[in-house]
Each structure stands twice: as C-alpha cells, then as structure tokens.
Amino acid sequence: MQQLPLLADRQGTVEILEQFWPEELQEVLSEQKAVPPLIAYAKLMTSLDSRNRETAERIKAQYLN
C-alpha cells in the first residue's frame, strides 16, 4: 500500500500476487498513476462499446506490439 497509490476501501481488499510487468514500466506507471497497457487493453476489449474497443486497438498498436 505504501508504494502504490491505493486508497483504502472498507468493502474490499487488494491482493497483489506477483508483478508481471517490467520494473522500468512500473516507474513510468507510478509517475503517471496508470495501469499497465495490457490491463487497460483487456478491460476495454471486454466492452460492448465500439469506442472502447477502438481505444483498446490503439493501446495494442502503440504499447503491446
């Protein structure tokens, strides 16, 4: 909790099992307060909204290829 900018929630807990992204990316993400591109891509691809899927494809092209 101290290294990640997480907020406490009375109704839930956060369990991080293992960081699967490179340490260099973690430094960038911490500064930008963002999730790894793979997580954003996966979340957007599950949407039925075509705009979200289009954004997911942009993330894939820019960060995951």
CHARMM-style PDB file with segment names, atoms N, HN, CA, C and O in Angstrom:
ATOM      1  N   MET     1       0.826  -1.199   0.000  1.00  0.00      PROA
ATOM      2  CA  MET     1       0.000   0.000   0.000  1.00  0.00      PROA
ATOM      3  C   MET     1       0.866   1.257   0.000  1.00  0.00      PROA
ATOM      4  O   MET     1       0.447   2.288  -0.526  1.00  0.00      PROA
ATOM      5  N   GLN     2       2.048   1.192   0.571  1.00  0.00      PROA
ATOM      6  HN  GLN     2       2.389   0.355   0.998  1.00  0.00      PROA
ATOM      7  CA  GLN     2       2.854   2.397   0.649  1.00  0.00      PROA
ATOM      8  C   GLN     2       3.499   2.750  -0.687  1.00  0.00      PROA
ATOM      9  O   GLN     2       3.696   3.930  -0.977  1.00  0.00      PROA
ATOM     10  N   GLN     3       3.835   1.748  -1.511  1.00  0.00      PROA
ATOM     11  HN  GLN     3       3.675   0.790  -1.275  1.00  0.00      PROA
ATOM     12  CA  GLN     3       4.485   2.035  -2.779  1.00  0.00      PROA
ATOM     13  C   GLN     3       3.484   2.308  -3.898  1.00  0.00      PROA
ATOM     14  O   GLN     3       3.817   2.989  -4.868  1.00  0.00      PROA
ATOM     15  N   LEU     4       2.285   1.794  -3.778  1.00  0.00      PROA
ATOM     16  HN  LEU     4       2.015   1.241  -2.990  1.00  0.00      PROA
ATOM     17  CA  LEU     4       1.275   2.004  -4.805  1.00  0.00      PROA
ATOM     18  C   LEU     4       0.274   3.048  -4.329  1.00  0.00      PROA
ATOM     19  O   LEU     4      -0.079   3.073  -3.150  1.00  0.00      PROA
ATOM     20  N   PRO     5      -0.187   3.907  -5.226  1.00  0.00      PROA
ATOM     21  CA  PRO     5      -1.151   4.934  -4.828  1.00  0.00      PROA
ATOM     22  C   PRO     5      -2.561   4.350  -4.715  1.00  0.00      PROA
ATOM     23  O   PRO     5      -3.428   4.646  -5.537  1.00  0.00      PROA
ATOM     24  N   LEU     6      -2.780   3.530  -3.703  1.00  0.00      PROA
ATOM     25  HN  LEU     6      -2.076   3.289  -3.035  1.00  0.00      PROA
ATOM     26  CA  LEU     6      -4.079   2.890  -3.496  1.00  0.00      PROA
ATOM     27  C   LEU     6      -4.828   3.576  -2.365  1.00  0.00      PROA
ATOM     28  O   LEU     6      -4.226   4.076  -1.414  1.00  0.00      PROA
ATOM     29  N   LEU     7      -6.126   3.591  -2.483  1.00  0.00      PROA
ATOM     30  HN  LEU     7      -6.614   3.185  -3.255  1.00  0.00      PROA
ATOM     31  CA  LEU     7      -6.973   4.143  -1.428  1.00  0.00      PROA
ATOM     32  C   LEU     7      -7.662   3.001  -0.698  1.00  0.00      PROA
ATOM     33  O   LEU     7      -8.105   2.038  -1.323  1.00  0.00      PROA
ATOM     34  N   ALA     8      -7.753   3.102   0.597  1.00  0.00      PROA
ATOM     35  HN  ALA     8      -7.394   3.884   1.106  1.00  0.00      PROA
ATOM     36  CA  ALA     8      -8.412   2.069   1.393  1.00  0.00      PROA
ATOM     37  C   ALA     8      -9.903   2.031   1.083  1.00  0.00      PROA
ATOM     38  O   ALA     8     -10.524   3.066   0.841  1.00  0.00      PROA
ATOM     39  N   ASP     9     -10.465   0.838   1.094  1.00  0.00      PROA
ATOM     40  HN  ASP     9      -9.961  -0.002   1.291  1.00  0.00      PROA
ATOM     41  CA  ASP     9     -11.892   0.641   0.848  1.00  0.00      PROA
ATOM     42  C   ASP     9     -12.423  -0.287   1.927  1.00  0.00      PROA
ATOM     43  O   ASP     9     -11.916  -1.395   2.099  1.00  0.00      PROA
ATOM     44  N   ARG    10     -13.427   0.152   2.643  1.00  0.00      PROA
ATOM     45  HN  ARG    10     -13.839   1.052   2.503  1.00  0.00      PROA
ATOM     46  CA  ARG    10     -13.978  -0.662   3.736  1.00  0.00      PROA
ATOM     47  C   ARG    10     -14.616  -1.950   3.231  1.00  0.00      PROA
ATOM     48  O   ARG    10     -14.729  -2.919   3.982  1.00  0.00      PROA
ATOM     49  N   GLN    11     -15.031  -1.973   1.978  1.00  0.00      PROA
ATOM     50  HN  GLN    11     -14.939  -1.187   1.368  1.00  0.00      PROA
ATOM     51  CA  GLN    11     -15.742  -3.132   1.445  1.00  0.00      PROA
ATOM     52  C   GLN    11     -14.849  -4.100   0.673  1.00  0.00      PROA
ATOM     53  O   GLN    11     -15.351  -5.079   0.120  1.00  0.00      PROA
ATOM     54  N   GLY    12     -13.577  -3.860   0.622  1.00  0.00      PROA
ATOM     55  HN  GLY    12     -13.170  -3.064   1.071  1.00  0.00      PROA
ATOM     56  CA  GLY    12     -12.741  -4.759  -0.168  1.00  0.00      PROA
ATOM     57  C   GLY    12     -11.279  -4.688   0.213  1.00  0.00      PROA
ATOM     58  O   GLY    12     -10.847  -3.823   0.975  1.00  0.00      PROA
ATOM     59  N   THR    13     -10.536  -5.622  -0.340  1.00  0.00      PROA
ATOM     60  HN  THR    13     -10.887  -6.324  -0.960  1.00  0.00      PROA
ATOM     61  CA  THR    13      -9.098  -5.668  -0.111  1.00  0.00      PROA
ATOM     62  C   THR    13      -8.398  -5.788  -1.457  1.00  0.00      PROA
ATOM     63  O   THR    13      -9.009  -6.167  -2.457  1.00  0.00      PROA
ATOM     64  N   VAL    14      -7.130  -5.463  -1.470  1.00  0.00      PROA
ATOM     65  HN  VAL    14      -6.634  -5.155  -0.658  1.00  0.00      PROA
ATOM     66  CA  VAL    14      -6.307  -5.604  -2.664  1.00  0.00      PROA
ATOM     67  C   VAL    14      -5.224  -6.620  -2.352  1.00  0.00      PROA
ATOM     68  O   VAL    14      -4.530  -6.519  -1.340  1.00  0.00      PROA
ATOM     69  N   GLU    15      -5.092  -7.589  -3.225  1.00  0.00      PROA
ATOM     70  HN  GLU    15      -5.657  -7.671  -4.046  1.00  0.00      PROA
ATOM     71  CA  GLU    15      -4.049  -8.595  -3.065  1.00  0.00      PROA
ATOM     72  C   GLU    15      -3.234  -8.636  -4.349  1.00  0.00      PROA
ATOM     73  O   GLU    15      -3.758  -8.977  -5.410  1.00  0.00      PROA
ATOM     74  N   ILE    16      -1.966  -8.291  -4.258  1.00  0.00      PROA
ATOM     75  HN  ILE    16      -1.541  -8.014  -3.396  1.00  0.00      PROA
ATOM     76  CA  ILE    16      -1.079  -8.343  -5.412  1.00  0.00      PROA
ATOM     77  C   ILE    16      -0.244  -9.602  -5.278  1.00  0.00      PROA
ATOM     78  O   ILE    16       0.546  -9.743  -4.345  1.00  0.00      PROA
ATOM     79  N   LEU    17      -0.426 -10.504  -6.211  1.00  0.00      PROA
ATOM     80  HN  LEU    17      -1.068 -10.389  -6.970  1.00  0.00      PROA
ATOM     81  CA  LEU    17       0.258 -11.786  -6.137  1.00  0.00      PROA
ATOM     82  C   LEU    17       1.666 -11.710  -6.707  1.00  0.00      PROA
ATOM     83  O   LEU    17       2.617 -12.191  -6.091  1.00  0.00      PROA
ATOM     84  N   GLU    18       1.798 -11.113  -7.870  1.00  0.00      PROA
ATOM     85  HN  GLU    18       1.026 -10.722  -8.371  1.00  0.00      PROA
ATOM     86  CA  GLU    18       3.113 -11.011  -8.486  1.00  0.00      PROA
ATOM     87  C   GLU    18       3.072  -9.944  -9.575  1.00  0.00      PROA
ATOM     88  O   GLU    18       2.162  -9.929 -10.405  1.00  0.00      PROA
ATOM     89  N   GLN    19       4.040  -9.072  -9.567  1.00  0.00      PROA
ATOM     90  HN  GLN    19       4.779  -9.084  -8.893  1.00  0.00      PROA
ATOM     91  CA  GLN    19       4.137  -8.054 -10.613  1.00  0.00      PROA
ATOM     92  C   GLN    19       4.566  -8.750 -11.894  1.00  0.00      PROA
ATOM     93  O   GLN    19       5.580  -9.447 -11.904  1.00  0.00      PROA
ATOM     94  N   PHE    20       3.812  -8.575 -12.976  1.00  0.00      PROA
ATOM     95  HN  PHE    20       2.988  -8.009 -12.968  1.00  0.00      PROA
ATOM     96  CA  PHE    20       4.153  -9.253 -14.220  1.00  0.00      PROA
ATOM     97  C   PHE    20       4.658  -8.307 -15.298  1.00  0.00      PROA
ATOM     98  O   PHE    20       4.882  -8.727 -16.434  1.00  0.00      PROA
ATOM     99  N   TRP    21       4.840  -7.039 -14.958  1.00  0.00      PROA
ATOM    100  HN  TRP    21       4.658  -6.698 -14.036  1.00  0.00      PROA
ATOM    101  CA  TRP    21       5.371  -6.092 -15.916  1.00  0.00      PROA
ATOM    102  C   TRP    21       6.774  -5.690 -15.482  1.00  0.00      PROA
ATOM    103  O   TRP    21       7.118  -5.793 -14.305  1.00  0.00      PROA
ATOM    104  N   PRO    22       7.594  -5.225 -16.446  1.00  0.00      PROA
ATOM    105  CA  PRO    22       8.986  -4.878 -16.137  1.00  0.00      PROA
ATOM    106  C   PRO    22       9.097  -3.729 -15.134  1.00  0.00      PROA
ATOM    107  O   PRO    22       8.227  -2.861 -15.066  1.00  0.00      PROA
ATOM    108  N   GLU    23      10.159  -3.742 -14.375  1.00  0.00      PROA
ATOM    109  HN  GLU    23      10.866  -4.447 -14.431  1.00  0.00      PROA
ATOM    110  CA  GLU    23      10.392  -2.711 -13.359  1.00  0.00      PROA
ATOM    111  C   GLU    23      10.461  -1.314 -13.986  1.00  0.00      PROA
ATOM    112  O   GLU    23       9.990  -0.346 -13.389  1.00  0.00      PROA
ATOM    113  N   GLU    24      11.051  -1.203 -15.196  1.00  0.00      PROA
ATOM    114  HN  GLU    24      11.433  -1.990 -15.681  1.00  0.00      PROA
ATOM    115  CA  GLU    24      11.137   0.100 -15.862  1.00  0.00      PROA
ATOM    116  C   GLU    24       9.739   0.662 -16.124  1.00  0.00      PROA
ATOM    117  O   GLU    24       9.510   1.863 -15.987  1.00  0.00      PROA
ATOM    118  N   LEU    25       8.816  -0.207 -16.500  1.00  0.00      PROA
ATOM    119  HN  LEU    25       9.002  -1.184 -16.612  1.00  0.00      PROA
ATOM    120  CA  LEU    25       7.443   0.222 -16.753  1.00  0.00      PROA
ATOM    121  C   LEU    25       6.770   0.649 -15.456  1.00  0.00      PROA
ATOM    122  O   LEU    25       5.977   1.591 -15.455  1.00  0.00      PROA
ATOM    123  N   GLN    26       7.070  -0.020 -14.363  1.00  0.00      PROA
ATOM    124  HN  GLN    26       7.714  -0.785 -14.363  1.00  0.00      PROA
ATOM    125  CA  GLN    26       6.472   0.333 -13.074  1.00  0.00      PROA
ATOM    126  C   GLN    26       6.826   1.759 -12.679  1.00  0.00      PROA
ATOM    127  O   GLN    26       5.988   2.487 -12.146  1.00  0.00      PROA
ATOM    128  N   GLU    27       8.072   2.160 -12.940  1.00  0.00      PROA
ATOM    129  HN  GLU    27       8.753   1.569 -13.372  1.00  0.00      PROA
ATOM    130  CA  GLU    27       8.489   3.520 -12.610  1.00  0.00      PROA
ATOM    131  C   GLU    27       7.678   4.548 -13.398  1.00  0.00      PROA
ATOM    132  O   GLU    27       7.254   5.562 -12.844  1.00  0.00      PROA
ATOM    133  N   VAL    28       7.464   4.290 -14.674  1.00  0.00      PROA
ATOM    134  HN  VAL    28       7.809   3.466 -15.124  1.00  0.00      PROA
ATOM    135  CA  VAL    28       6.677   5.195 -15.515  1.00  0.00      PROA
ATOM    136  C   VAL    28       5.227   5.212 -15.052  1.00  0.00      PROA
ATOM    137  O   VAL    28       4.618   6.278 -14.954  1.00  0.00      PROA
ATOM    138  N   LEU    29       4.669   4.038 -14.767  1.00  0.00      PROA
ATOM    139  HN  LEU    29       5.163   3.172 -14.847  1.00  0.00      PROA
ATOM    140  CA  LEU    29       3.276   3.947 -14.352  1.00  0.00      PROA
ATOM    141  C   LEU    29       3.043   4.647 -13.024  1.00  0.00      PROA
ATOM    142  O   LEU    29       1.999   5.271 -12.830  1.00  0.00      PROA
ATOM    143  N   SER    30       3.990   4.554 -12.114  1.00  0.00      PROA
ATOM    144  HN  SER    30       4.838   4.047 -12.271  1.00  0.00      PROA
ATOM    145  CA  SER    30       3.851   5.209 -10.812  1.00  0.00      PROA
ATOM    146  C   SER    30       3.778   6.724 -10.977  1.00  0.00      PROA
ATOM    147  O   SER    30       3.008   7.397 -10.291  1.00  0.00      PROA
ATOM    148  N   GLU    31       4.582   7.247 -11.887  1.00  0.00      PROA
ATOM    149  HN  GLU    31       5.207   6.700 -12.444  1.00  0.00      PROA
ATOM    150  CA  GLU    31       4.572   8.690 -12.126  1.00  0.00      PROA
ATOM    151  C   GLU    31       3.263   9.132 -12.768  1.00  0.00      PROA
ATOM    152  O   GLU    31       2.751  10.207 -12.456  1.00  0.00      PROA
ATOM    153  N   GLN    32       2.720   8.313 -13.659  1.00  0.00      PROA
ATOM    154  HN  GLN    32       3.136   7.439 -13.912  1.00  0.00      PROA
ATOM    155  CA  GLN    32       1.510   8.682 -14.380  1.00  0.00      PROA
ATOM    156  C   GLN    32       0.239   8.215 -13.683  1.00  0.00      PROA
ATOM    157  O   GLN    32      -0.861   8.586 -14.092  1.00  0.00      PROA
ATOM    158  N   LYS    33       0.374   7.411 -12.644  1.00  0.00      PROA
ATOM    159  HN  LYS    33       1.268   7.109 -12.312  1.00  0.00      PROA
ATOM    160  CA  LYS    33      -0.771   6.834 -11.935  1.00  0.00      PROA
ATOM    161  C   LYS    33      -1.684   6.106 -12.916  1.00  0.00      PROA
ATOM    162  O   LYS    33      -2.883   6.372 -12.997  1.00  0.00      PROA
ATOM    163  N   ALA    34      -1.084   5.185 -13.655  1.00  0.00      PROA
ATOM    164  HN  ALA    34      -0.110   4.969 -13.589  1.00  0.00      PROA
ATOM    165  CA  ALA    34      -1.808   4.428 -14.675  1.00  0.00      PROA
ATOM    166  C   ALA    34      -1.592   2.937 -14.468  1.00  0.00      PROA
ATOM    167  O   ALA    34      -0.704   2.516 -13.727  1.00  0.00      PROA
ATOM    168  N   VAL    35      -2.415   2.155 -15.135  1.00  0.00      PROA
ATOM    169  HN  VAL    35      -3.137   2.497 -15.737  1.00  0.00      PROA
ATOM    170  CA  VAL    35      -2.256   0.701 -15.099  1.00  0.00      PROA
ATOM    171  C   VAL    35      -1.395   0.281 -16.283  1.00  0.00      PROA
ATOM    172  O   VAL    35      -1.248   1.044 -17.238  1.00  0.00      PROA
ATOM    173  N   PRO    36      -0.824  -0.919 -16.237  1.00  0.00      PROA
ATOM    174  CA  PRO    36      -0.075  -1.411 -17.394  1.00  0.00      PROA
ATOM    175  C   PRO    36      -0.982  -1.479 -18.624  1.00  0.00      PROA
ATOM    176  O   PRO    36      -2.172  -1.771 -18.498  1.00  0.00      PROA
ATOM    177  N   PRO    37      -0.437  -1.215 -19.797  1.00  0.00      PROA
ATOM    178  CA  PRO    37      -1.245  -1.217 -21.018  1.00  0.00      PROA
ATOM    179  C   PRO    37      -2.017  -2.515 -21.244  1.00  0.00      PROA
ATOM    180  O   PRO    37      -3.134  -2.477 -21.761  1.00  0.00      PROA
ATOM    181  N   LEU    38      -1.454  -3.653 -20.874  1.00  0.00      PROA
ATOM    182  HN  LEU    38      -0.547  -3.684 -20.454  1.00  0.00      PROA
ATOM    183  CA  LEU    38      -2.145  -4.921 -21.079  1.00  0.00      PROA
ATOM    184  C   LEU    38      -3.449  -4.981 -20.287  1.00  0.00      PROA
ATOM    185  O   LEU    38      -4.448  -5.505 -20.779  1.00  0.00      PROA
ATOM    186  N   ILE    39      -3.447  -4.456 -19.080  1.00  0.00      PROA
ATOM    187  HN  ILE    39      -2.635  -4.030 -18.681  1.00  0.00      PROA
ATOM    188  CA  ILE    39      -4.663  -4.456 -18.259  1.00  0.00      PROA
ATOM    189  C   ILE    39      -5.706  -3.519 -18.866  1.00  0.00      PROA
ATOM    190  O   ILE    39      -6.883  -3.872 -18.949  1.00  0.00      PROA
ATOM    191  N   ALA    40      -5.284  -2.328 -19.292  1.00  0.00      PROA
ATOM    192  HN  ALA    40      -4.328  -2.041 -19.225  1.00  0.00      PROA
ATOM    193  CA  ALA    40      -6.219  -1.393 -19.924  1.00  0.00      PROA
ATOM    194  C   ALA    40      -6.792  -2.003 -21.196  1.00  0.00      PROA
ATOM    195  O   ALA    40      -7.992  -1.905 -21.453  1.00  0.00      PROA
ATOM    196  N   TYR    41      -5.935  -2.629 -21.987  1.00  0.00      PROA
ATOM    197  HN  TYR    41      -4.960  -2.709 -21.779  1.00  0.00      PROA
ATOM    198  CA  TYR    41      -6.378  -3.267 -23.230  1.00  0.00      PROA
ATOM    199  C   TYR    41      -7.416  -4.348 -22.943  1.00  0.00      PROA
ATOM    200  O   TYR    41      -8.473  -4.381 -23.574  1.00  0.00      PROA
ATOM    201  N   ALA    42      -7.119  -5.227 -21.997  1.00  0.00      PROA
ATOM    202  HN  ALA    42      -6.261  -5.200 -21.485  1.00  0.00      PROA
ATOM    203  CA  ALA    42      -8.033  -6.330 -21.682  1.00  0.00      PROA
ATOM    204  C   ALA    42      -9.383  -5.811 -21.194  1.00  0.00      PROA
ATOM    205  O   ALA    42     -10.428  -6.321 -21.599  1.00  0.00      PROA
ATOM    206  N   LYS    43      -9.365  -4.816 -20.341  1.00  0.00      PROA
ATOM    207  HN  LYS    43      -8.517  -4.402 -20.012  1.00  0.00      PROA
ATOM    208  CA  LYS    43     -10.613  -4.258 -19.816  1.00  0.00      PROA
ATOM    209  C   LYS    43     -11.456  -3.639 -20.934  1.00  0.00      PROA
ATOM    210  O   LYS    43     -12.666  -3.856 -21.000  1.00  0.00      PROA
ATOM    211  N   LEU    44     -10.816  -2.877 -21.799  1.00  0.00      PROA
ATOM    212  HN  LEU    44      -9.833  -2.701 -21.745  1.00  0.00      PROA
ATOM    213  CA  LEU    44     -11.544  -2.227 -22.887  1.00  0.00      PROA
ATOM    214  C   LEU    44     -12.077  -3.235 -23.904  1.00  0.00      PROA
ATOM    215  O   LEU    44     -13.146  -3.020 -24.476  1.00  0.00      PROA
ATOM    216  N   MET    45     -11.361  -4.321 -24.135  1.00  0.00      PROA
ATOM    217  HN  MET    45     -10.494  -4.496 -23.670  1.00  0.00      PROA
ATOM    218  CA  MET    45     -11.799  -5.327 -25.109  1.00  0.00      PROA
ATOM    219  C   MET    45     -13.024  -6.093 -24.629  1.00  0.00      PROA
ATOM    220  O   MET    45     -13.743  -6.670 -25.445  1.00  0.00      PROA
ATOM    221  N   THR    46     -13.277  -6.111 -23.337  1.00  0.00      PROA
ATOM    222  HN  THR    46     -12.693  -5.643 -22.674  1.00  0.00      PROA
ATOM    223  CA  THR    46     -14.461  -6.814 -22.830  1.00  0.00      PROA
ATOM    224  C   THR    46     -15.726  -5.976 -22.964  1.00  0.00      PROA
ATOM    225  O   THR    46     -16.829  -6.459 -22.706  1.00  0.00      PROA
ATOM    226  N   SER    47     -15.563  -4.730 -23.365  1.00  0.00      PROA
ATOM    227  HN  SER    47     -14.667  -4.338 -23.575  1.00  0.00      PROA
ATOM    228  CA  SER    47     -16.701  -3.821 -23.504  1.00  0.00      PROA
ATOM    229  C   SER    47     -17.459  -4.093 -24.801  1.00  0.00      PROA
ATOM    230  O   SER    47     -16.874  -4.527 -25.793  1.00  0.00      PROA
ATOM    231  N   LEU    48     -18.737  -3.838 -24.783  1.00  0.00      PROA
ATOM    232  HN  LEU    48     -19.212  -3.486 -23.976  1.00  0.00      PROA
ATOM    233  CA  LEU    48     -19.545  -3.929 -25.999  1.00  0.00      PROA
ATOM    234  C   LEU    48     -19.544  -2.610 -26.772  1.00  0.00      PROA
ATOM    235  O   LEU    48     -20.039  -2.545 -27.897  1.00  0.00      PROA
ATOM    236  N   ASP    49     -18.993  -1.571 -26.171  1.00  0.00      PROA
ATOM    237  HN  ASP    49     -18.591  -1.624 -25.257  1.00  0.00      PROA
ATOM    238  CA  ASP    49     -18.938  -0.246 -26.792  1.00  0.00      PROA
ATOM    239  C   ASP    49     -17.825  -0.222 -27.844  1.00  0.00      PROA
ATOM    240  O   ASP    49     -16.666  -0.491 -27.526  1.00  0.00      PROA
ATOM    241  N   SER    50     -18.167   0.092 -29.071  1.00  0.00      PROA
ATOM    242  HN  SER    50     -19.108   0.309 -29.328  1.00  0.00      PROA
ATOM    243  CA  SER    50     -17.182   0.092 -30.159  1.00  0.00      PROA
ATOM    244  C   SER    50     -16.077   1.122 -29.936  1.00  0.00      PROA
ATOM    245  O   SER    50     -14.950   0.921 -30.390  1.00  0.00      PROA
ATOM    246  N   ARG    51     -16.380   2.211 -29.252  1.00  0.00      PROA
ATOM    247  HN  ARG    51     -17.295   2.375 -28.884  1.00  0.00      PROA
ATOM    248  CA  ARG    51     -15.350   3.227 -28.972  1.00  0.00      PROA
ATOM    249  C   ARG    51     -14.303   2.684 -28.011  1.00  0.00      PROA
ATOM    250  O   ARG    51     -13.114   2.963 -28.165  1.00  0.00      PROA
ATOM    251  N   ASN    52     -14.737   1.907 -27.017  1.00  0.00      PROA
ATOM    252  HN  ASN    52     -15.703   1.681 -26.892  1.00  0.00      PROA
ATOM    253  CA  ASN    52     -13.784   1.299 -26.091  1.00  0.00      PROA
ATOM    254  C   ASN    52     -12.902   0.289 -26.810  1.00  0.00      PROA
ATOM    255  O   ASN    52     -11.699   0.221 -26.561  1.00  0.00      PROA
ATOM    256  N   ARG    53     -13.498  -0.490 -27.699  1.00  0.00      PROA
ATOM    257  HN  ARG    53     -14.475  -0.434 -27.901  1.00  0.00      PROA
ATOM    258  CA  ARG    53     -12.729  -1.482 -28.452  1.00  0.00      PROA
ATOM    259  C   ARG    53     -11.735  -0.798 -29.399  1.00  0.00      PROA
ATOM    260  O   ARG    53     -10.624  -1.288 -29.598  1.00  0.00      PROA
ATOM    261  N   GLU    54     -12.138   0.321 -29.971  1.00  0.00      PROA
ATOM    262  HN  GLU    54     -13.041   0.719 -29.809  1.00  0.00      PROA
ATOM    263  CA  GLU    54     -11.231   1.087 -30.833  1.00  0.00      PROA
ATOM    264  C   GLU    54     -10.047   1.608 -30.018  1.00  0.00      PROA
ATOM    265  O   GLU    54      -8.903   1.551 -30.468  1.00  0.00      PROA
ATOM    266  N   THR    55     -10.327   2.108 -28.832  1.00  0.00      PROA
ATOM    267  HN  THR    55     -11.257   2.154 -28.467  1.00  0.00      PROA
ATOM    268  CA  THR    55      -9.258   2.583 -27.950  1.00  0.00      PROA
ATOM    269  C   THR    55      -8.336   1.432 -27.569  1.00  0.00      PROA
ATOM    270  O   THR    55      -7.118   1.603 -27.513  1.00  0.00      PROA
ATOM    271  N   ALA    56      -8.907   0.268 -27.309  1.00  0.00      PROA
ATOM    272  HN  ALA    56      -9.897   0.129 -27.355  1.00  0.00      PROA
ATOM    273  CA  ALA    56      -8.105  -0.915 -26.986  1.00  0.00      PROA
ATOM    274  C   ALA    56      -7.155  -1.246 -28.133  1.00  0.00      PROA
ATOM    275  O   ALA    56      -5.993  -1.579 -27.901  1.00  0.00      PROA
ATOM    276  N   GLU    57      -7.639  -1.156 -29.348  1.00  0.00      PROA
ATOM    277  HN  GLU    57      -8.583  -0.886 -29.536  1.00  0.00      PROA
ATOM    278  CA  GLU    57      -6.784  -1.445 -30.508  1.00  0.00      PROA
ATOM    279  C   GLU    57      -5.649  -0.427 -30.622  1.00  0.00      PROA
ATOM    280  O   GLU    57      -4.539  -0.775 -31.023  1.00  0.00      PROA
ATOM    281  N   ARG    58      -5.925   0.814 -30.274  1.00  0.00      PROA
ATOM    282  HN  ARG    58      -6.827   1.097 -29.948  1.00  0.00      PROA
ATOM    283  CA  ARG    58      -4.863   1.835 -30.276  1.00  0.00      PROA
ATOM    284  C   ARG    58      -3.809   1.523 -29.219  1.00  0.00      PROA
ATOM    285  O   ARG    58      -2.611   1.655 -29.471  1.00  0.00      PROA
ATOM    286  N   ILE    59      -4.256   1.111 -28.041  1.00  0.00      PROA
ATOM    287  HN  ILE    59      -5.228   1.003 -27.836  1.00  0.00      PROA
ATOM    288  CA  ILE    59      -3.316   0.733 -26.975  1.00  0.00      PROA
ATOM    289  C   ILE    59      -2.471  -0.445 -27.433  1.00  0.00      PROA
ATOM    290  O   ILE    59      -1.257  -0.464 -27.228  1.00  0.00      PROA
ATOM    291  N   LYS    60      -3.113  -1.422 -28.050  1.00  0.00      PROA
ATOM    292  HN  LYS    60      -4.098  -1.406 -28.217  1.00  0.00      PROA
ATOM    293  CA  LYS    60      -2.390  -2.599 -28.545  1.00  0.00      PROA
ATOM    294  C   LYS    60      -1.322  -2.195 -29.558  1.00  0.00      PROA
ATOM    295  O   LYS    60      -0.176  -2.635 -29.470  1.00  0.00      PROA
ATOM    296  N   ALA    61      -1.704  -1.357 -30.517  1.00  0.00      PROA
ATOM    297  HN  ALA    61      -2.636  -1.000 -30.588  1.00  0.00      PROA
ATOM    298  CA  ALA    61      -0.772  -0.940 -31.561  1.00  0.00      PROA
ATOM    299  C   ALA    61       0.398  -0.130 -31.005  1.00  0.00      PROA
ATOM    300  O   ALA    61       1.535  -0.279 -31.453  1.00  0.00      PROA
ATOM    301  N   GLN    62       0.111   0.722 -30.035  1.00  0.00      PROA
ATOM    302  HN  GLN    62      -0.812   0.843 -29.672  1.00  0.00      PROA
ATOM    303  CA  GLN    62       1.153   1.616 -29.525  1.00  0.00      PROA
ATOM    304  C   GLN    62       2.040   0.969 -28.467  1.00  0.00      PROA
ATOM    305  O   GLN    62       3.243   1.224 -28.435  1.00  0.00      PROA
ATOM    306  N   TYR    63       1.461   0.132 -27.598  1.00  0.00      PROA
ATOM    307  HN  TYR    63       0.483  -0.075 -27.625  1.00  0.00      PROA
ATOM    308  CA  TYR    63       2.219  -0.362 -26.451  1.00  0.00      PROA
ATOM    309  C   TYR    63       2.463  -1.868 -26.424  1.00  0.00      PROA
ATOM    310  O   TYR    63       3.378  -2.325 -25.739  1.00  0.00      PROA
ATOM    311  N   LEU    64       1.673  -2.642 -27.146  1.00  0.00      PROA
ATOM    312  HN  LEU    64       0.929  -2.270 -27.702  1.00  0.00      PROA
ATOM    313  CA  LEU    64       1.761  -4.093 -26.983  1.00  0.00      PROA
ATOM    314  C   LEU    64       2.341  -4.820 -28.190  1.00  0.00      PROA
ATOM    315  O   LEU    64       2.642  -6.009 -28.087  1.00  0.00      PROA
ATOM    316  N   ASN    65       2.508  -4.165 -29.307  1.00  0.00      PROA
ATOM    317  HN  ASN    65       2.263  -3.199 -29.391  1.00  0.00      PROA
ATOM    318  CA  ASN    65       3.078  -4.822 -30.491  1.00  0.00      PROA
ATOM    319  C   ASN    65       4.568  -4.712 -30.516  1.00  0.00      PROA
ATOM    320  OT1 ASN    65       5.209  -5.210 -31.441  1.00  0.00      PROA
TER     321      ASN     65
END
